[in-house]
Each structure stands twice: as structure tokens, then as C-alpha cells.
Amino acid sequence: MKMKRIIVLILLLNSLFYCTVYSQNSAQNTFNKSSQLEEDNEKVEVSESFTNKILKAAMRLSGVKKNMNLQRMYTKQLRSKPAVPPKKIYKKYKVSKELVDGRNVWKIEPKKNGTKQYILYFHGGAYVLNFESIHWSYLSKLIDALNCTIIAPDYPLTPENSVSQVFDFIFPLYKRIEAKVGAKNISLMGDSAGGGICFALAQKIRNENLEQPKRIYLLCPWLNANLNNEEIVKIDKHDPILNVSGLQEIGEAYAGMLGTNHYLVSPGIGNVRNLAPVTLFVGTHEILYPDCKLLVTKMQEEEGVINYFEYPFQFHTFMFFPIAESEDVLQKIRADF
């Protein structure tokens, strides 16, 4: 076991050393209702970088895909740790904490000259895991790039809680923030399962006849808990992280009495009319990719506004890693924030 960890560490270090210059062609497709240019939709042939191959090899050696099931994730040591920002976050930003229904809601903002814009951020972790260090690092990058304030709720986790408890917590939280700063000063953002929460929340906001937020940012979102898209089988062999059967089990636990076809659980199959503009990022080597493509088609058919960026060969939540594609995602977020 120790030897495997050493090998993984060596591979990760090599991946950073061999990190190559990113080509703008990596963003394979862009769909934008306001600018559906033919050249935006061209397929560009690109080859997988050495960096990507090394990172994927390291992930496979780590066994993360094999261990992605409810029992193993629930018993993971990190699972029991509280969601506390690291010391470097406290040093760099103004950090405050509010206890809401017994759970922490973190507010992280620039120490000076911040804008009036807020991001309500929902972390990933398959609805089971809490904030990890990689999330806090990415929130730091967002604040530096956008000069905004981030609200990061420690929402209820599965299996102790289902989607009903999650939304009993986050929907009133959104209403409180909206009443204080205004919907047009709030953007929703989430990665993976947090992306699913984010998109479901936007639909609930519309259903409750509230004003939509300024924008919705989805980072490799989990849009359909069923994971029954036929294309997933083809993608699965390329995905070094996500486990289909493990996520399906977690999705059922998260759904509870509502079932996995409910829009709060699987927002990708919900009603996408009259939502805030969406910006979506996904890699083509993750099993969530096919459902992201379906959402693009669905939103276009409903005349929704969506900026869609797919990155060839990229794995789940690739934007969290120190690779050039990550910086490209950040630049695109900055462009329409």
C-alpha cells in the first residue's frame, strides 16, 4: 500500500513537471444562444497530452473509482471531519461563519475593494463527502479572479439526509441572501453533485415564482442520478474517477422518498424553461458528459441561454487541478461573470 502511494506521488509530481502549454483548441464546443456562430461548433481534432495520461494513470492507481460507493465513502476518514476552511484562507480573506439550523455557512470575501457580486457555491462529493482542501483552494482562485464574495454552505449529507433535507436547508438560505443583496448580485455555482444541487435550486426558485439569480455555473455537474444514458457505457472505460453503479446507489439514497426522477434529484430531466443563463464546463472522459450534452440540446430547444464548453480527454472536475485547462475555465468564468 505504501509503495502504491509513493508511485502515485511520483506520477503526480511528474505530471506537474511535464505540464504543457494549453491550446485554445481544447475547448471543443461552445454553444451560446446569443452567438451561435458556425465556427464555434466546429469539431477540432486534438491529441491527449502527456500530462493528462499521467494524471489518469495516477488516479487509477489510487483506486478512487473502485472505492466510489456509499459504504466506503461514508466510512472515509475525511467524512467525519468538519468543513473548516484552512488557515491560509483566514490569512488571505475576510472569513465569517454563521450557524444555520445547526450547520455552518461560510462567507469568504476580499479584505478590501470587493465587488457587490456574490457566488452561492455548492461543493461536490457525491452528496456524501464534505468540503475537501481542493474545494477551498478553488474558492480562493475564484475570489482572486472575480473579486467577489463566496457563500459556502455546509449542507446536509447523505445517507443521514436526503434531498428533502438538503433543500429544506438551502432554499431558505438562498431566499435570505436574495433578500439581502438582490438576485442580480447572486450567481449559483457548483461542482459535480454540487452542480446538480445548483441547477435544481434554480428550477425551484422559478417554481416558487422568485427572481432568477444572475447566472448559473455548472462545473462537471451530475445532472441525472439514474445514469441511464446509453452513451455512458462508452465513456465509462475512459473515466478514471467516477463509478456508475456506485453513483447510482448513492443517487437512490439521496433521492429518498422523492425518487431519482424528481427534478430536485435529477435536474437534467426537469423543466429548463425560464432559467438564468447557464455556463457549463465538462470533460469528455467523464461519465457525466453525455447528460451534459443532452442538457445543451434541451436548453436550445427551449430557447434557453447556455454557454457550453467541453474539453477533450479531460476527467471529472479537471478544473481543480494545476493544469492549463483549469486556467482556461477560470478565464471563461471571468468573461461572463
C-alpha positions as CSV (number, residue, x, y, z in Angstrom):
1,M,0.0,0.0,0.0
2,K,2.8,2.4,0.9
3,M,4.6,1.6,-2.4
4,K,1.4,2.4,-4.3
5,R,1.1,5.8,-2.6
6,I,4.7,6.5,-3.4
7,I,4.1,5.6,-7.1
8,V,1.1,7.8,-7.2
9,L,3.0,10.7,-5.7
10,I,5.8,10.3,-8.2
11,L,3.3,10.3,-11.1
12,L,1.6,13.4,-9.8
13,L,4.9,15.2,-9.5
14,N,5.9,14.2,-13.0
15,S,2.6,15.4,-14.3
16,L,3.2,18.9,-12.9
17,F,6.8,18.9,-14.3
18,Y,5.7,17.9,-17.7
19,C,2.7,20.2,-17.8
20,T,2.5,21.5,-21.3
21,V,1.2,24.8,-22.8
22,Y,-2.5,24.6,-23.4
23,S,-4.0,25.1,-26.8
24,Q,-7.2,27.1,-27.2
25,N,-8.5,24.2,-29.3
26,S,-9.0,22.3,-26.1
27,A,-12.4,24.0,-25.6
28,Q,-14.0,21.8,-28.3
29,N,-17.5,23.2,-28.4
30,T,-19.2,26.5,-27.4
31,F,-22.9,26.9,-27.7
32,N,-24.4,30.4,-27.0
33,K,-27.9,31.4,-27.8
34,S,-26.8,35.0,-28.5
35,S,-24.0,34.0,-30.8
36,Q,-24.4,30.6,-32.5
37,L,-21.5,31.0,-34.9
38,E,-20.7,28.1,-37.2
39,E,-17.0,28.2,-36.2
40,D,-18.0,27.9,-32.6
41,N,-19.4,24.5,-33.3
42,E,-16.6,23.0,-35.3
43,K,-15.0,19.8,-34.2
44,V,-11.3,20.3,-33.7
45,E,-9.0,17.2,-33.7
46,V,-6.7,17.3,-30.8
47,S,-4.5,14.7,-29.1
48,E,-4.3,13.9,-25.5
49,S,-1.5,15.5,-23.6
50,F,1.2,13.6,-21.7
51,T,0.1,15.4,-18.6
52,N,-3.4,14.0,-18.9
53,K,-2.3,10.5,-19.4
54,I,-0.1,10.7,-16.3
55,L,-2.8,12.2,-14.1
56,K,-5.3,9.5,-15.2
57,A,-2.7,6.7,-14.5
58,A,-2.2,8.1,-11.0
59,M,-6.0,8.2,-10.4
60,R,-6.4,4.6,-11.5
61,L,-3.6,3.5,-9.2
62,S,-5.1,5.4,-6.3
63,G,-8.3,3.2,-6.5
64,V,-10.6,6.2,-6.3
65,K,-13.0,4.7,-8.9
66,K,-13.2,1.3,-7.2
67,N,-13.9,2.9,-3.8
68,M,-16.7,5.2,-5.0
69,N,-19.7,3.6,-3.3
70,L,-21.9,4.6,-0.5
71,Q,-20.3,2.4,2.2
72,R,-16.7,3.2,1.5
73,M,-17.3,6.9,1.0
74,Y,-19.3,7.1,4.2
75,T,-16.6,5.5,6.3
76,K,-13.9,7.5,4.7
77,Q,-11.9,9.3,7.4
78,L,-12.5,12.7,5.7
79,R,-16.2,12.2,6.0
80,S,-16.2,12.8,9.8
81,K,-14.1,16.0,9.6
82,P,-15.9,19.3,9.9
83,A,-16.0,21.6,6.9
84,V,-13.5,24.2,8.1
85,P,-11.5,26.5,5.8
86,P,-7.7,26.0,6.1
87,K,-5.6,28.7,7.9
88,K,-4.4,30.2,4.6
89,I,-8.0,31.1,3.7
90,Y,-8.3,33.0,7.0
91,K,-5.0,34.8,6.4
92,K,-5.8,35.9,2.9
93,Y,-9.5,36.8,3.1
94,K,-12.2,38.1,5.5
95,V,-13.9,35.0,6.8
96,S,-17.1,34.7,8.8
97,K,-19.3,31.8,9.9
98,E,-23.0,31.7,10.6
99,L,-24.7,28.8,12.2
100,V,-28.0,28.0,10.3
101,D,-30.1,25.1,11.6
102,G,-27.1,23.6,13.3
103,R,-24.9,23.8,10.1
104,N,-22.1,26.2,9.2
105,V,-22.5,28.7,6.4
106,W,-19.2,30.3,5.4
107,K,-18.8,33.7,4.0
108,I,-15.4,34.4,2.3
109,E,-14.7,37.8,0.9
110,P,-11.8,40.0,-0.2
111,K,-10.3,42.0,2.7
112,K,-10.8,45.2,0.7
113,N,-12.2,46.6,-2.6
114,G,-14.5,43.7,-3.2
115,T,-17.4,43.9,-5.6
116,K,-21.1,43.6,-4.7
117,Q,-21.3,40.3,-6.5
118,Y,-21.9,37.0,-4.6
119,I,-21.4,33.4,-5.5
120,L,-23.5,30.8,-3.6
121,Y,-21.3,27.7,-4.0
122,F,-22.3,24.1,-3.5
123,H,-19.4,21.7,-3.2
124,G,-19.2,18.2,-4.8
125,G,-18.6,14.9,-3.1
126,A,-21.4,12.7,-4.4
127,Y,-23.8,14.1,-1.8
128,V,-21.8,12.1,0.8
129,L,-18.5,13.8,1.3
130,N,-17.9,17.2,2.9
131,F,-15.7,20.1,1.7
132,E,-12.2,19.0,0.8
133,S,-9.0,21.0,0.6
134,I,-9.3,21.1,-3.2
135,H,-12.6,23.0,-2.9
136,W,-11.2,25.7,-0.6
137,S,-8.3,26.1,-3.0
138,Y,-10.7,26.6,-5.9
139,L,-12.8,29.1,-4.0
140,S,-9.6,31.1,-3.4
141,K,-8.9,31.1,-7.1
142,L,-12.5,32.3,-7.8
143,I,-12.2,35.2,-5.3
144,D,-8.9,36.3,-6.7
145,A,-10.2,36.1,-10.3
146,L,-13.6,37.7,-9.7
147,N,-13.1,39.9,-6.6
148,C,-16.4,38.6,-5.3
149,T,-17.8,37.2,-2.0
150,I,-18.5,33.5,-1.8
151,I,-21.1,31.9,0.4
152,A,-20.3,28.2,1.0
153,P,-22.9,26.3,3.0
154,D,-22.1,23.0,4.8
155,Y,-25.3,21.4,3.5
156,P,-26.7,18.1,4.9
157,L,-25.1,15.0,3.6
158,T,-26.3,11.5,2.6
159,P,-27.1,8.9,3.9
160,E,-28.2,10.6,7.1
161,N,-30.1,13.1,5.0
162,S,-32.0,13.0,1.6
163,V,-32.6,15.7,-1.0
164,S,-35.6,16.9,1.0
165,Q,-33.5,17.9,4.0
166,V,-30.9,19.4,1.7
167,F,-33.5,21.7,0.1
168,D,-35.1,22.5,3.4
169,F,-31.7,23.9,4.3
170,I,-30.5,25.6,1.1
171,F,-33.8,27.1,-0.3
172,P,-34.5,29.3,2.8
173,L,-30.8,30.2,2.8
174,Y,-31.0,31.4,-0.8
175,K,-34.1,33.5,0.0
176,R,-32.3,35.2,2.9
177,I,-29.3,36.0,0.7
178,E,-31.5,37.2,-2.1
179,A,-33.5,39.5,0.2
180,K,-30.3,41.0,1.5
181,V,-28.2,41.5,-1.7
182,G,-30.7,41.1,-4.6
183,A,-31.0,38.2,-7.1
184,K,-29.0,40.1,-9.8
185,N,-26.0,40.1,-7.4
186,I,-26.0,36.4,-6.9
187,S,-24.6,33.6,-9.1
188,L,-25.1,30.0,-8.3
189,M,-22.1,27.7,-8.8
190,G,-21.4,24.1,-8.0
191,D,-19.2,21.2,-9.0
192,S,-20.3,17.6,-9.5
193,A,-23.1,16.8,-7.1
194,G,-23.0,20.4,-6.1
195,G,-23.6,21.3,-9.7
196,G,-26.8,19.2,-9.6
197,I,-27.9,20.9,-6.4
198,C,-27.2,24.3,-8.1
199,F,-29.2,23.5,-11.2
200,A,-32.1,22.0,-9.2
201,L,-32.2,25.1,-6.9
202,A,-32.5,27.4,-10.0
203,Q,-35.6,25.3,-11.0
204,K,-37.1,25.5,-7.6
205,I,-36.5,29.3,-7.5
206,R,-38.5,29.6,-10.7
207,N,-41.2,27.2,-9.5
208,E,-41.6,29.4,-6.4
209,N,-42.0,32.5,-8.6
210,L,-38.9,34.1,-7.3
211,E,-36.4,36.1,-9.4
212,Q,-33.7,34.1,-11.0
213,P,-30.1,34.7,-10.0
214,K,-27.7,36.5,-12.3
215,R,-26.1,33.3,-13.7
216,I,-25.7,29.6,-13.1
217,Y,-22.2,28.0,-13.3
218,L,-22.0,24.2,-13.6
219,L,-18.6,22.5,-13.2
220,C,-18.8,18.9,-14.4
221,P,-22.4,18.6,-13.0
222,W,-24.2,15.5,-12.0
223,L,-27.5,16.1,-13.8
224,N,-29.2,12.7,-13.7
225,A,-29.0,10.4,-10.7
226,N,-30.2,7.5,-12.9
227,L,-27.1,7.5,-15.1
228,N,-29.0,5.6,-17.7
229,N,-27.8,7.4,-20.8
230,E,-26.7,4.8,-23.3
231,E,-23.5,6.7,-24.1
232,I,-22.3,6.4,-20.6
233,V,-21.2,2.8,-21.3
234,K,-18.8,4.0,-23.9
235,I,-17.4,6.7,-21.7
236,D,-17.0,4.6,-18.6
237,K,-13.8,2.9,-19.7
238,H,-12.1,6.3,-20.1
239,D,-13.3,7.7,-16.8
240,P,-10.6,7.2,-14.1
241,I,-12.7,8.6,-11.2
242,L,-16.5,8.0,-11.4
243,N,-18.1,4.6,-10.8
244,V,-21.5,4.1,-12.4
245,S,-23.0,1.6,-10.1
246,G,-21.6,3.3,-7.0
247,L,-23.2,6.6,-8.0
248,Q,-26.5,5.0,-8.8
249,E,-26.6,3.6,-5.3
250,I,-25.8,7.0,-3.8
251,G,-28.3,8.7,-6.1
252,E,-31.1,6.4,-4.7
253,A,-30.1,7.1,-1.2
254,Y,-30.0,10.9,-1.8
255,A,-33.4,10.8,-3.6
256,G,-35.2,9.2,-0.6
257,M,-39.0,9.2,-1.0
258,L,-38.9,11.6,-3.9
259,G,-37.3,9.1,-6.3
260,T,-34.5,9.6,-8.8
261,N,-36.7,11.1,-11.5
262,H,-37.7,14.1,-9.4
263,Y,-36.2,17.3,-10.7
264,L,-34.6,18.1,-7.4
265,V,-32.6,14.9,-7.7
266,S,-32.1,14.8,-11.5
267,P,-32.4,18.4,-12.6
268,G,-31.2,17.5,-16.1
269,I,-34.6,15.9,-16.8
270,G,-36.5,18.7,-15.2
271,N,-38.2,21.8,-16.8
272,V,-35.4,24.1,-18.0
273,R,-37.6,26.9,-19.2
274,N,-37.2,30.5,-17.9
275,L,-33.9,29.9,-16.0
276,A,-31.0,32.2,-15.6
277,P,-28.2,31.9,-18.2
278,V,-26.1,28.8,-17.7
279,T,-22.4,28.3,-18.2
280,L,-21.3,24.6,-18.2
281,F,-17.9,23.0,-18.3
282,V,-17.3,19.3,-18.7
283,G,-14.6,16.8,-19.8
284,T,-15.3,14.2,-22.5
285,H,-13.7,11.5,-20.4
286,E,-16.2,11.5,-17.5
287,I,-19.5,9.6,-17.3
288,L,-21.4,12.8,-16.7
289,Y,-20.5,14.1,-20.1
290,P,-23.4,12.5,-22.1
291,D,-26.1,14.0,-19.8
292,C,-24.4,17.4,-20.1
293,K,-24.7,17.2,-23.9
294,L,-28.4,16.3,-23.5
295,L,-28.9,19.4,-21.4
296,V,-27.4,21.6,-24.1
297,T,-29.8,20.3,-26.7
298,K,-32.7,20.6,-24.3
299,M,-32.0,24.2,-23.4
300,Q,-31.5,25.1,-27.0
301,E,-34.9,23.6,-27.9
302,E,-36.5,25.6,-25.0
303,E,-34.7,28.8,-26.2
304,G,-32.6,28.9,-23.0
305,V,-29.2,30.6,-22.8
306,I,-26.3,28.3,-22.3
307,N,-22.6,28.7,-22.8
308,Y,-21.2,25.2,-23.1
309,F,-17.6,24.2,-23.0
310,E,-16.4,20.6,-23.4
311,Y,-12.7,19.7,-23.0
312,P,-11.4,16.7,-24.9
313,F,-9.9,13.9,-22.8
314,Q,-10.5,15.7,-19.6
315,F,-11.6,13.9,-16.4
316,H,-14.1,14.8,-13.7
317,T,-13.5,18.2,-12.1
318,F,-10.3,18.7,-14.1
319,M,-10.6,22.4,-13.4
320,F,-9.4,21.8,-9.8
321,F,-6.0,20.5,-10.9
322,P,-2.9,22.6,-11.7
323,I,-3.2,22.3,-15.4
324,A,-3.6,24.8,-18.2
325,E,-7.2,23.8,-18.9
326,S,-8.0,24.9,-15.4
327,E,-6.9,28.4,-16.1
328,D,-8.9,28.4,-19.3
329,V,-12.0,27.6,-17.3
330,L,-11.3,30.4,-14.9
331,Q,-10.8,32.9,-17.8
332,K,-14.2,31.9,-19.3
333,I,-15.9,32.3,-15.9
334,R,-14.4,35.7,-15.6
335,A,-15.5,36.7,-19.1
336,D,-19.2,36.4,-18.4
337,F,-19.3,36.9,-14.6
